[in-house]
């Protein structure tokens, strides 16, 4: 049984009981999924909805079940397999991460947060998520959803405001129950933020938590500036995506003219997007002037 000191504003019994009933059926949470495969899911889930990650992750771990298998793939194949998940630099970083784990860690994902933080593409959130979800360590795992739930339940605010890693980690560490139930508490807190205590329309009628400072205070509005709505259409990200679509669809490098038809709206923007892809190493230019996915010749 989880310990419950009575001092925490967030009752672990309520949260864990709800999670038992309401958790989503996600394949990377299944027993037997390896630390490497959990790491892959965490890379993919950064800023990307679960529904888009599911098919790509499933195929990825079938094709490359280990870090060494991923490391042995060509960078171009990895970028191609990333498909339309977006933010494709993550694919390249994942490949680099696989290479380091295979070469320096005997093909085993490290379990220590400080060692995890030395891996390419692994930041503060991802390191703690792997330590917690793959190795059941009692470490605070703080993503956007968790910050929002804590802001509401504990601090009575509509949103979390500017991130402060040390303060955010201390906030969540203070809520973690003792013992081996802590990792389950962490995933349950994330799940609550992702599915019930959402940013725009929290579903308080479905919330398992009987104590919530924001609800108790009558839902005072956010004190910060209004949330910016992220647009995609017309951005450099969209143009980069279009250019990568052309390259993914081809088994061999393509000419500049074939690439140019991907974006005719603004040629300067198209050039900028192409140069940024070249600078990121996601696209390479062959000796005869054609363009291919990372490392293709
Ligand atoms: S009561 Fe509403 S605002 Fe408070 S944690 Fe639950 S869903 Fe979020």
Boltz pocket constraint, residues with backbone or C-beta under 6 A from the ligand:
constraints:
  - pocket:
      binder: B
      contacts: [[A, 149], [A, 152], [A, 153], [A, 196], [A, 197], [A, 198], [A, 202], [A, 203], [A, 204], [A, 207], [A, 208], [A, 209], [A, 212], [A, 213], [A, 214], [A, 215]]
      max_distance: 6.0
